Amino acid sequence: MKNRLAGLMAVAVLAVAPFAVADDDYRTFDQASQSALTPDEALQLLIDGNARFVAGESIERDLIEQQRETAGGQYPFAVVLSCLDSRSAPEVVFDQGVGDIFVGRVAGNVVDTNLLGSFEFATAAAGSKLIVVMGHTACGAVMGACDGVEVGNLTALLDEIEPAIDAVSTPVGTDRSSANAEFVNRVAETNVRMQVNELLRRSDVIRGLVEQGQVKVVGAIHDLATGEVRFL
């Protein structure tokens, strides 16, 4: 484990050169502030950011200035795995600016080897304290999986959601297709929980960081109708 982490840290040197931004209007984490943050504090930052978003009080940031300030390095405090859906952008719903969070996106927010490697970099090398697997209501990928859609490479992706469908029990005769919004949303939440477990099962690096209390992994559901993110 130590050798692997050392290797990741060597890679990270190129991406996270020290810097600091003091302007409160577009605060960006530096190495010291990121290091001092706990996983629970990182989670609270996302909770607070979502509350601002829902209330219509998102921070007015000078994004191009943030871009310039972070050009020499980055210290994101969290990493979010979310669905590809255009209505569920983590930077927006959590009211975060340039350099604040890493984001990996794929339809159905399913874990794969490429994402695992990316998240290991984000945490073990770049110092992020929190991983969020975020699904959302009315998920098109979940709907497609419920309906057994088969389209090119999408078919294999939707197959990854099948275990979540099977895990959701319903009374005999219940509509288990995309026409049943409640069923779709239950599958989406179950899929999030399963992807959290899959991430921890498949990544020794992340699991080790969690066991050491350095990183926290949580699931969440974004309500497209209200904007609210509910952590599981």
Secondary structure, DSSP 8 states (H G I E B T S, - for coil): -HHHHHHHHHHHTTTB-------GGG----HHHHHH--HHHHHHHHHHHHHHHHTT------HHHHHHHTTTB---SEEEEE-S-TT--HHHHTT--TTTEEEEE-GGG---HHHHHHHHIIIIIT---EEEEEEETT-HHHHHHHTT---TTHHHHHHTTHHHHHHS---TT---STT-HHHHHHHHHHHHHHHHHHHHHH-HHHHHHHHTTS-EEEEEEE-TTT--EEE-
